Amino acid sequence: MDNSLYTCDSCQHKLCAGRVSIFTSLNREELTKVAKLIVHKKYKKGELLLYEGEVRNDLIIVNKGQVKAFKNSAEGREQILYIFSEGDFFGEKNLLRDQASNYGVEALEETHVCIIHKDKFQKLVQEYPYIGLKVMEILCQRLDRLENTVETMGTRTVDARVSSVLLEFADKFGKPSTQGTIIDLPLSREGIANYIGLTRETVSRKMSSMQDEGMIEMIGNKKILLLDRLALEKSIG
């Protein structure tokens, strides 16, 4: 385990803050100022960055890697709420008040994070109001995602649920290719099932059916080639 903290002064990418969406409007001088406020931390795959019920006093930004935010039901079933990747953040509730987290966060691969203490971040927002507006914009997008999840799990068909999550992953993790879009899946089949409220077997069967119909091509367990985006969009309705 390598959870040691280190500052941006010891990082090979001193201005890595420039890759974070909430800091994109800052110039190099301003980014240098932000970098001095940041400490970094590394997590291995499977390590928890945040425990459900934990109270933190900082904002945590994903610098490199991917993590999942999740809750466990009373029956022990995992529900994945978000997938956070480079530039995403969590712990925003701690910026306004001390509040226990209502979800846990686990590294899906080796992950590096940037940590800014609440007091320092509040001073940044006062000096650069744009940062606060950007945080609000991203939180609104996250709320839209949760509302879509509730709708998906409550009313949408299996086809619509699987198509919706593949399109989401294509937009966030996809890379264009000559045949379509290569998606590096952040989750296993079981993880995808936990993300959209289905069983692993149902997700696997549906993906196999989509492959037979020429919508996608599965490349091992962690990649999918999206061949017919329009067909997936139509299945959502």
DAGIFEN-V447925 format. One record per helix or strand. SS is the DSSP state (A for helix, B for strand). FROM is the first residue (numbers start at 1). TO is the last residue. Records with the same first field share a line. If there is no record, write none. Layout:
SS: FROM-TO  FROM-TO
This chain:
B: 6-7  39-43  48-50  55-55  58-64  67-72  78-84  89-90  100-100  104-107  111-117  174-176  181-184  216-219  223-226
A: 8-10  16-19  21-23  28-35  92-95  118-127  129-155  158-173  189-196  200-212  229-236
